[in-house]
Every structure is written in C-alpha cells, then in structure tokens.
Amino acid sequence: MEKLIHLITEPVLVVDLGKVKRNLSRMVDKCSLSGTLLRPHMKTHQSKLIGELIRSFGVKHITVSSVKMAEYFAGQWEDITIAFPFNVLQINRINNILERQPLLLLVDALSTLLALQNQLNQTVGIWIDIDTGYGRTGIKPSDVKLIDQLIIQINASEKTYFKGFYCHAGDTYHAESPSDVIRIFERSLFQLMELKRKYSKEDFIPEVNYGDTPSCSLSESFQGLDSVSPGNFIFYDLTQQKLGSCKEEDIAVSMACPIISINKERMQVIVYGGGVHFSKDRLPGEFGKLVTWKKDHWVSSESENKLMSVSQEHGIIKADQSLLESVAIGDILFILPVHSCMTAACMKGYMDTSGNFVDHMEGFTRN
C-alpha cells in the first residue's frame, strides 16, 4: 500500500491483476466446457503485459479493434481478428503485419472485399460481419443475396479464404435485465446457427464467432459457437455490474484520485479526476463509485458516495457525513469507473496494486 500511495500525485488507473486472473480463469473454464475457442478482445486493456497473462492461460487467438492494435500485438499469436469493418485505406499496413502475423478481417461490403483482393500481398481469412439486431455494422442474416455474393468472391481469389460469420451483439448493453441479455443472446445464436447450417457443405463448415461481455458472462453455455470474443470481462465496470454481468468485487480497475478541495456546506469532495480521465460515459446520477482502500487492495464501501459530475479535470463527489469527517485535502480516493474500456483509453497506462507500471498501447509507434 505505502509504495502505491506514495507514488500517486495525479489520477492513476490501478489494476488488480489478481482479479484480472480470476475473471480470465472463469471465461477460459466456461469456453473449455463448451468446446469453444476463446478469442478475447484486447480493446479493453490494450496491454502487452496483460496479453502475456492471457497467453499463460493457453489462449492463442485474439481479437482487436483496429489495425494499430493489431500492429501492437502482432507476432505472438496463431491469428488476430481485426473486429472492425475493414478500412480499405489501411491495406499497406495490413500487408506489413502479414509478414509476421496471420490475420482475420471483417467485411460487410463487396467493394471492401474487392479492394483487399486487388492489393493484398498474402492470404487473409475473412469473417462476414453479421448484424443480428444491434444495428451498427454488418449484414442482416436475411440478406442471403449479399452473403452469397461475398462467399463466391472470397473463394474466387487465392488472397482470401472464407472463415465464417462474426457477430457482436452490442444491443445487450441496452438490456434492462439479465434475462433480457439472455434473450438477445439466444436470438442472435439462433440466427447464426441458421447461417451455419445454410452454408455448411460436405467439405467445409463455416465457423461462427460471437462476442459481447454481457452475453458471454451471463450465458451458461456457448454450445454451437466455434469461438467467442468478449473483451470487457477482463476488467468489468459499473455498467457490467448494473447489467448483472459481474459483481462489484469482480471489477479489476479503480481510479486513484487526489482530493483537491472539500466543501462541507455543499457536502462535496472535489477530486483531481475528470472527463479526460474517466471519459464522460455515465450511469444515471454517477460517473463512478467510491470504494475503500485496505492495505494492498480495494474493497466495497458500505456508503453510496458517488462521483456525480465531471468537468475536464475536476470530479465532484456527493459525500455523506462520514466521508466528510474522514478525509482531508491531499488524501487519495479510489473510484470504480462506469466504462473501463474508455477509462483505460483515456489514461493510457496503469499501476498494479503494488505500484508497478503496467503498459498500454497508447504511445506505440509503428516501425
């Protein structure tokens, strides 16, 4: 504790690697029971150190959200899926990655596929991006004409091969209950299994990859899925807790914020920790929740002290009398984030609970 606390002079995102390991172990075990490959999404942590921890669990395939992230993690995996509709302006960078790392790419448009095939130097696997209800990117399962065209074109070139169907059911984040999450999962799974049956042949069965943390955390089985790609489960956050995906004790990151002002009349504690640190993702009435630091880890607080507003650098905590009487300017408070992915992206690095640096992709420069 002393080492960590004495190192903090400004907002620091602290990661509990013990919780990370427990969260990862649960997902690895669930995948093993279902015979499903885990392709964890690295967009939440964006850390090579945590990537090494993931590899220590026997994971050999990963998912990323950008070409830059694929560049950062390239070289140690059997394959990397870039789970973002491919940006045709980055083909040269894809060719560079392929010199040291097999890739799987997402497409949902024929023009994207043709551009890839015309400029690729090496072969890549292609996932067809499927929209089962989220409404962001991807092809509707009912659009068999376009799916047929894509599969024919994928197989027409030596530069591409058909891997299967990829789905991110992000609409689970709008669910109102765990049972609602499961309903969305089952609806998506049914649509994906129908596609798998339709496009299976005697000599080829397309794979199905599915990924979102609420579904993967709450579903009891991944039976039928070839692989899953959850990401936020590594850290979890208050949004996942609200959805029922995790318990508060599963949340593996907490922001350490120095107290810079106390206003007892307004019952407010002001911390150095604002929108540029937490992001401005919020739940109703809160941007974060206070927890209590004990020795070398944080524990749940019995109070309901919350980070109720943020500006650029400031955070305002609605404080109860107990908190007001127990803190002083210069003390460090620990706050669970609403959205750990965005908070980690804002902070660009971590300390572990012992005060050791943990890396983040930000600042990585391509060769």
MIVEX-781794 format. One record per residue (C-alpha): chain; residue number from 0; x, z, y. Coordinates in Angstrom, 1 decimal, decimal comma. Layout:
% residues N
ATOM  chaine  num      c1      c3      c2
ATOM       A  NUM       X       Z       Y
...
//
This chain:
% residues 367
ATOM  chaine  num      c1      c3      c2
ATOM       A    0     0,0     0,0     0,0
ATOM       A    1     2,7     1,0     2,5
ATOM       A    2     4,6    -2,2     2,1
ATOM       A    3     1,4    -4,3     2,7
ATOM       A    4     0,0    -2,3     5,6
ATOM       A    5     3,3    -2,2     7,4
ATOM       A    6     3,6    -6,0     7,2
ATOM       A    7     0,3    -6,6     8,9
ATOM       A    8     0,3    -7,2    12,6
ATOM       A    9    -2,3   -10,0    12,8
ATOM       A   10    -5,0   -11,3    10,4
ATOM       A   11    -3,8   -11,7     6,9
ATOM       A   12    -5,8   -13,0     3,9
ATOM       A   13    -4,9   -10,7     1,0
ATOM       A   14    -5,4   -12,0    -2,6
ATOM       A   15    -5,8    -9,6    -5,6
ATOM       A   16    -4,0   -11,6    -8,3
ATOM       A   17    -5,4    -9,2   -10,9
ATOM       A   18    -9,0   -10,2   -10,0
ATOM       A   19    -7,9   -13,9   -10,0
ATOM       A   20    -6,7   -13,5   -13,6
ATOM       A   21    -9,9   -11,8   -14,7
ATOM       A   22   -12,1   -14,4   -13,1
ATOM       A   23   -10,0   -17,2   -14,7
ATOM       A   24   -10,0   -15,5   -18,1
ATOM       A   25   -13,8   -15,3   -18,2
ATOM       A   26   -14,1   -19,0   -17,4
ATOM       A   27   -11,4   -20,0   -19,9
ATOM       A   28   -13,2   -18,0   -22,6
ATOM       A   29   -16,6   -19,5   -21,8
ATOM       A   30   -15,2   -23,0   -22,0
ATOM       A   31   -13,5   -22,2   -25,3
ATOM       A   32   -16,7   -21,0   -26,8
ATOM       A   33   -18,5   -24,2   -25,8
ATOM       A   34   -15,6   -26,5   -26,8
ATOM       A   35   -15,5   -27,7   -23,2
ATOM       A   36   -12,3   -28,6   -21,3
ATOM       A   37   -11,7   -26,6   -18,1
ATOM       A   38   -10,6   -28,9   -15,2
ATOM       A   39   -10,5   -26,2   -12,4
ATOM       A   40   -10,9   -27,4    -8,9
ATOM       A   41    -7,9   -26,4    -6,8
ATOM       A   42    -9,6   -26,8    -3,4
ATOM       A   43   -10,3   -23,1    -3,0
ATOM       A   44    -6,8   -21,6    -3,3
ATOM       A   45    -4,6   -24,7    -2,7
ATOM       A   46    -1,7   -22,7    -4,0
ATOM       A   47     1,1   -23,7    -6,4
ATOM       A   48     1,7   -20,0    -7,4
ATOM       A   49    -2,0   -19,7    -8,4
ATOM       A   50    -1,6   -23,1   -10,1
ATOM       A   51     1,2   -21,7   -12,2
ATOM       A   52    -1,0   -18,8   -13,1
ATOM       A   53    -3,7   -21,2   -14,2
ATOM       A   54    -1,3   -23,1   -16,3
ATOM       A   55    -0,3   -19,9   -18,0
ATOM       A   56    -3,8   -19,8   -19,5
ATOM       A   57    -3,2   -23,1   -21,2
ATOM       A   58    -5,0   -25,3   -18,6
ATOM       A   59    -3,5   -28,8   -18,5
ATOM       A   60    -6,0   -30,7   -16,4
ATOM       A   61    -7,0   -30,0   -12,8
ATOM       A   62    -9,3   -31,3   -10,1
ATOM       A   63    -8,5   -31,7    -6,4
ATOM       A   64   -10,5   -32,8    -3,3
ATOM       A   65    -8,0   -35,1    -1,5
ATOM       A   66    -5,1   -37,4    -2,0
ATOM       A   67    -2,9   -34,9    -0,1
ATOM       A   68    -3,8   -32,2    -2,6
ATOM       A   69    -3,0   -34,5    -5,5
ATOM       A   70     0,4   -35,1    -3,9
ATOM       A   71     0,9   -31,4    -3,6
ATOM       A   72     0,1   -30,5    -7,2
ATOM       A   73     1,4   -33,7    -8,8
ATOM       A   74     4,0   -33,6   -11,6
ATOM       A   75     2,9   -30,8   -14,0
ATOM       A   76    -0,5   -31,8   -15,3
ATOM       A   77    -1,8   -34,1   -18,0
ATOM       A   78    -4,1   -35,6   -15,4
ATOM       A   79    -5,5   -34,8   -12,0
ATOM       A   80    -9,0   -35,8   -11,0
ATOM       A   81    -9,5   -36,5    -7,2
ATOM       A   82   -13,1   -35,4    -6,9
ATOM       A   83   -13,9   -37,3    -3,7
ATOM       A   84   -15,2   -40,9    -3,5
ATOM       A   85   -12,0   -42,9    -3,2
ATOM       A   86   -10,8   -43,8     0,3
ATOM       A   87    -9,5   -47,4     0,0
ATOM       A   88    -7,1   -46,8     2,9
ATOM       A   89    -5,0   -44,5     0,7
ATOM       A   90    -4,2   -46,9    -2,1
ATOM       A   91    -0,4   -46,9    -1,3
ATOM       A   92    -0,3   -43,1    -1,6
ATOM       A   93    -2,1   -43,3    -4,9
ATOM       A   94     0,5   -45,8    -6,2
ATOM       A   95     3,2   -43,3    -5,2
ATOM       A   96     1,5   -40,4    -7,1
ATOM       A   97     1,1   -42,6   -10,2
ATOM       A   98     4,8   -42,8   -10,5
ATOM       A   99     4,9   -39,2   -11,6
ATOM       A  100     1,3   -38,2   -12,4
ATOM       A  101    -1,7   -39,7   -14,2
ATOM       A  102    -4,8   -39,7   -12,1
ATOM       A  103    -8,6   -40,0   -12,5
ATOM       A  104   -10,5   -41,3    -9,5
ATOM       A  105   -14,2   -41,2    -8,4
ATOM       A  106   -16,1   -44,4    -7,4
ATOM       A  107   -19,7   -44,9    -6,5
ATOM       A  108   -19,4   -48,4    -4,9
ATOM       A  109   -18,3   -51,8    -6,3
ATOM       A  110   -16,3   -52,6    -3,2
ATOM       A  111   -14,2   -49,5    -3,7
ATOM       A  112   -13,5   -50,4    -7,3
ATOM       A  113   -12,5   -54,0    -6,5
ATOM       A  114   -10,1   -52,8    -3,8
ATOM       A  115    -8,5   -50,4    -6,3
ATOM       A  116    -8,1   -53,1    -8,9
ATOM       A  117    -6,6   -55,5    -6,4
ATOM       A  118    -3,9   -53,1    -5,2
ATOM       A  119    -3,1   -50,6    -8,0
ATOM       A  120     0,4   -50,8    -9,5
ATOM       A  121    -0,5   -48,7   -12,5
ATOM       A  122    -3,6   -47,9   -14,5
ATOM       A  123    -6,0   -45,1   -13,5
ATOM       A  124    -9,1   -43,6   -15,1
ATOM       A  125   -12,4   -44,0   -13,4
ATOM       A  126   -15,2   -41,5   -13,2
ATOM       A  127   -18,5   -42,8   -11,9
ATOM       A  128   -19,8   -40,3    -9,4
ATOM       A  129   -23,4   -39,3   -10,2
ATOM       A  130   -25,9   -37,7    -7,9
ATOM       A  131   -28,4   -35,6    -9,9
ATOM       A  132   -30,1   -34,2    -6,8
ATOM       A  133   -27,6   -32,9    -4,3
ATOM       A  134   -27,9   -36,0    -2,0
ATOM       A  135   -24,4   -36,2    -0,7
ATOM       A  136   -22,5   -39,0    -2,6
ATOM       A  137   -22,9   -40,6    -6,0
ATOM       A  138   -25,2   -42,9    -7,8
ATOM       A  139   -28,7   -41,9    -8,9
ATOM       A  140   -28,9   -41,8   -12,7
ATOM       A  141   -31,8   -44,2   -12,5
ATOM       A  142   -29,7   -46,9   -10,8
ATOM       A  143   -28,6   -48,4   -14,1
ATOM       A  144   -28,1   -51,8   -12,5
ATOM       A  145   -25,2   -50,5   -10,3
ATOM       A  146   -23,9   -48,3   -13,1
ATOM       A  147   -23,9   -51,4   -15,4
ATOM       A  148   -22,0   -53,4   -12,8
ATOM       A  149   -19,4   -50,7   -12,3
ATOM       A  150   -18,7   -50,3   -16,0
ATOM       A  151   -18,4   -54,0   -16,6
ATOM       A  152   -16,0   -54,3   -13,7
ATOM       A  153   -14,0   -51,2   -14,7
ATOM       A  154   -13,5   -52,7   -18,2
ATOM       A  155   -12,6   -56,2   -16,8
ATOM       A  156    -9,3   -55,0   -15,4
ATOM       A  157    -6,1   -53,7   -17,0
ATOM       A  158    -5,7   -51,5   -13,9
ATOM       A  159    -8,7   -49,3   -14,7
ATOM       A  160   -10,4   -47,7   -17,6
ATOM       A  161   -13,8   -46,0   -17,8
ATOM       A  162   -13,5   -42,3   -18,3
ATOM       A  163   -17,2   -41,3   -17,9
ATOM       A  164   -19,5   -39,6   -15,4
ATOM       A  165   -18,7   -36,9   -12,8
ATOM       A  166   -21,3   -34,7   -11,1
ATOM       A  167   -21,1   -32,0    -8,5
ATOM       A  168   -24,5   -30,3    -8,3
ATOM       A  169   -23,9   -28,8    -4,9
ATOM       A  170   -27,6   -28,2    -4,5
ATOM       A  171   -27,1   -24,9    -6,4
ATOM       A  172   -25,7   -23,5    -3,2
ATOM       A  173   -29,2   -23,7    -1,7
ATOM       A  174   -30,8   -21,9    -4,7
ATOM       A  175   -32,9   -18,8    -4,0
ATOM       A  176   -32,2   -17,0    -7,2
ATOM       A  177   -30,0   -17,1   -10,4
ATOM       A  178   -32,9   -18,6   -12,3
ATOM       A  179   -33,1   -21,4    -9,7
ATOM       A  180   -29,4   -22,1   -10,2
ATOM       A  181   -30,0   -22,4   -14,0
ATOM       A  182   -33,0   -24,7   -13,4
ATOM       A  183   -30,8   -27,1   -11,3
ATOM       A  184   -28,1   -26,9   -13,9
ATOM       A  185   -30,5   -27,8   -16,7
ATOM       A  186   -32,0   -30,6   -14,7
ATOM       A  187   -28,5   -32,1   -14,0
ATOM       A  188   -27,4   -31,6   -17,6
ATOM       A  189   -30,4   -33,5   -18,9
ATOM       A  190   -29,7   -36,4   -16,6
ATOM       A  191   -26,1   -36,5   -17,5
ATOM       A  192   -26,8   -36,3   -21,3
ATOM       A  193   -29,2   -39,2   -20,9
ATOM       A  194   -26,5   -41,3   -19,3
ATOM       A  195   -24,0   -40,3   -22,0
ATOM       A  196   -26,4   -41,4   -24,7
ATOM       A  197   -27,3   -44,7   -23,0
ATOM       A  198   -23,7   -45,7   -22,5
ATOM       A  199   -22,2   -44,5   -25,8
ATOM       A  200   -21,0   -47,1   -28,2
ATOM       A  201   -19,7   -47,0   -31,7
ATOM       A  202   -16,1   -47,2   -30,5
ATOM       A  203   -16,5   -45,3   -27,2
ATOM       A  204   -18,3   -42,3   -25,9
ATOM       A  205   -18,1   -41,6   -22,1
ATOM       A  206   -17,1   -38,1   -21,1
ATOM       A  207   -19,3   -36,0   -18,8
ATOM       A  208   -17,7   -33,7   -16,2
ATOM       A  209   -19,8   -31,3   -14,3
ATOM       A  210   -18,7   -28,8   -11,6
ATOM       A  211   -20,1   -26,1    -9,3
ATOM       A  212   -19,3   -22,5    -9,4
ATOM       A  213   -22,8   -21,1    -9,4
ATOM       A  214   -23,8   -23,1   -12,4
ATOM       A  215   -20,6   -22,5   -14,3
ATOM       A  216   -20,7   -18,8   -13,6
ATOM       A  217   -24,4   -18,2   -14,5
ATOM       A  218   -24,9   -20,6   -17,4
ATOM       A  219   -24,3   -19,1   -20,8
ATOM       A  220   -23,0   -22,2   -22,4
ATOM       A  221   -21,5   -25,6   -21,5
ATOM       A  222   -22,6   -27,2   -24,7
ATOM       A  223   -22,8   -31,0   -24,3
ATOM       A  224   -20,4   -31,1   -21,4
ATOM       A  225   -16,9   -32,5   -22,1
ATOM       A  226   -15,4   -30,7   -19,1
ATOM       A  227   -16,3   -28,6   -16,1
ATOM       A  228   -14,6   -28,3   -12,7
ATOM       A  229   -15,7   -25,2   -10,8
ATOM       A  230   -13,3   -24,1    -8,0
ATOM       A  231   -14,7   -21,1    -6,0
ATOM       A  232   -14,8   -18,9    -9,2
ATOM       A  233   -11,1   -18,2    -8,7
ATOM       A  234   -11,8   -16,1    -5,6
ATOM       A  235   -15,6   -15,9    -5,3
ATOM       A  236   -17,0   -14,7    -2,0
ATOM       A  237   -20,2   -13,1    -0,4
ATOM       A  238   -22,1   -16,4    -0,8
ATOM       A  239   -21,5   -16,4    -4,5
ATOM       A  240   -22,5   -12,7    -4,7
ATOM       A  241   -25,7   -13,5    -2,9
ATOM       A  242   -26,4   -16,3    -5,4
ATOM       A  243   -25,8   -14,0    -8,3
ATOM       A  244   -22,7   -15,8    -9,5
ATOM       A  245   -20,5   -12,8    -9,3
ATOM       A  246   -20,4    -9,1    -8,4
ATOM       A  247   -18,7    -7,7    -5,3
ATOM       A  248   -15,8    -6,4    -7,4
ATOM       A  249   -15,1   -10,0    -8,6
ATOM       A  250   -14,3   -11,2    -5,0
ATOM       A  251   -10,5   -11,7    -5,1
ATOM       A  252    -9,7   -12,2    -1,4
ATOM       A  253   -10,1    -9,9     1,6
ATOM       A  254    -9,1   -10,4     5,2
ATOM       A  255    -6,9    -7,7     6,7
ATOM       A  256    -7,7    -7,4    10,4
ATOM       A  257    -6,2    -5,1    13,0
ATOM       A  258    -8,6    -3,1    15,2
ATOM       A  259    -8,0    -4,1    18,9
ATOM       A  260   -10,9    -2,3    20,6
ATOM       A  261   -13,7     0,3    19,9
ATOM       A  262   -16,9     0,6    21,8
ATOM       A  263   -18,7     3,8    20,7
ATOM       A  264   -21,6     3,2    23,2
ATOM       A  265   -22,5    -0,1    21,6
ATOM       A  266   -21,4     1,2    18,1
ATOM       A  267   -19,0    -1,7    17,7
ATOM       A  268   -15,5    -2,1    16,4
ATOM       A  269   -13,7    -5,2    17,5
ATOM       A  270   -11,0    -6,7    15,3
ATOM       A  271    -8,4    -9,4    15,6
ATOM       A  272   -10,1   -11,8    13,3
ATOM       A  273   -12,5   -14,6    14,5
ATOM       A  274   -13,7   -18,0    13,7
ATOM       A  275   -10,2   -19,5    13,4
ATOM       A  276    -9,5   -17,1    10,6
ATOM       A  277   -12,8   -16,7     8,7
ATOM       A  278   -14,4   -20,0     9,7
ATOM       A  279   -17,9   -19,9    11,1
ATOM       A  280   -19,7   -20,0     7,8
ATOM       A  281   -22,1   -17,2     7,7
ATOM       A  282   -24,9   -15,5     5,9
ATOM       A  283   -27,9   -14,1     7,8
ATOM       A  284   -26,6   -11,4    10,0
ATOM       A  285   -23,0   -11,4     8,8
ATOM       A  286   -19,7   -13,3     8,7
ATOM       A  287   -18,1   -10,7     6,4
ATOM       A  288   -18,5    -7,3     4,9
ATOM       A  289   -16,1    -4,3     5,2
ATOM       A  290   -14,5    -2,8     2,1
ATOM       A  291   -12,3     0,2     1,7
ATOM       A  292    -8,5     0,1     1,0
ATOM       A  293    -7,3     2,6    -1,5
ATOM       A  294    -3,6     2,8    -2,5
ATOM       A  295    -3,0    -0,8    -3,6
ATOM       A  296    -6,4    -2,4    -3,7
ATOM       A  297    -9,8    -2,5    -2,0
ATOM       A  298   -13,0    -1,0    -3,3
ATOM       A  299   -16,6    -1,5    -2,3
ATOM       A  300   -17,8     0,5     0,6
ATOM       A  301   -21,0     2,6     0,4
ATOM       A  302   -21,7     1,7     4,1
ATOM       A  303   -23,2    -1,6     5,3
ATOM       A  304   -20,7    -2,2     8,0
ATOM       A  305   -20,5    -5,9     8,6
ATOM       A  306   -18,7    -8,5    10,7
ATOM       A  307   -21,8    -9,5    12,7
ATOM       A  308   -20,3   -12,1    15,1
ATOM       A  309   -17,1   -14,0    15,7
ATOM       A  310   -15,6   -16,0    18,6
ATOM       A  311   -12,3   -17,8    18,4
ATOM       A  312   -10,0   -14,8    17,8
ATOM       A  313   -12,4   -11,8    18,1
ATOM       A  314   -14,6   -10,3    15,4
ATOM       A  315   -17,3    -7,7    16,2
ATOM       A  316   -18,3    -5,2    13,5
ATOM       A  317   -21,6    -3,4    13,7
ATOM       A  318   -20,3     0,1    12,9
ATOM       A  319   -22,0     3,2    11,7
ATOM       A  320   -21,1     6,6    13,0
ATOM       A  321   -18,8     7,4    10,0
ATOM       A  322   -16,7     4,3    10,7
ATOM       A  323   -16,5     5,0    14,4
ATOM       A  324   -15,2     8,5    13,7
ATOM       A  325   -12,7     7,5    11,1
ATOM       A  326   -10,8     4,6    12,8
ATOM       A  327    -8,5     4,1    15,7
ATOM       A  328    -7,1     1,1    17,6
ATOM       A  329    -4,2    -0,3    15,5
ATOM       A  330    -5,8     0,5    12,1
ATOM       A  331    -6,3    -2,2     9,6
ATOM       A  332    -9,8    -3,1     8,2
ATOM       A  333   -10,4    -5,2     5,1
ATOM       A  334   -13,3    -7,7     5,2
ATOM       A  335   -14,7    -9,8     2,4
ATOM       A  336   -15,3   -13,4     3,5
ATOM       A  337   -18,6   -15,3     3,4
ATOM       A  338   -16,8   -18,5     2,2
ATOM       A  339   -13,4   -18,0     0,6
ATOM       A  340   -12,6   -21,8     0,4
ATOM       A  341   -13,0   -22,2     4,2
ATOM       A  342   -11,3   -18,9     5,0
ATOM       A  343    -8,3   -19,8     2,8
ATOM       A  344    -8,1   -23,2     4,5
ATOM       A  345    -8,1   -21,5     7,9
ATOM       A  346    -5,5   -19,0     7,0
ATOM       A  347    -3,1   -21,4     5,2
ATOM       A  348    -1,5   -18,7     3,1
ATOM       A  349    -1,8   -15,3     1,6
ATOM       A  350    -0,2   -12,0     0,8
ATOM       A  351    -0,8   -10,3    -2,5
ATOM       A  352    -1,8    -6,7    -2,7
ATOM       A  353     1,9    -5,7    -2,9
ATOM       A  354     2,8    -7,6     0,3
ATOM       A  355     4,4   -10,6    -1,4
ATOM       A  356     3,8   -14,1     0,1
ATOM       A  357     1,5   -16,5    -1,8
ATOM       A  358     1,8   -20,1    -0,8
ATOM       A  359    -0,9   -22,6     0,4
ATOM       A  360    -0,8   -26,3     0,6
ATOM       A  361    -1,0   -26,5     4,4
ATOM       A  362     2,3   -27,5     5,9
ATOM       A  363     3,2   -29,6     2,8
ATOM       A  364     4,9   -32,8     4,0
ATOM       A  365     4,9   -35,9     1,9
ATOM       A  366     8,3   -37,4     1,0
//
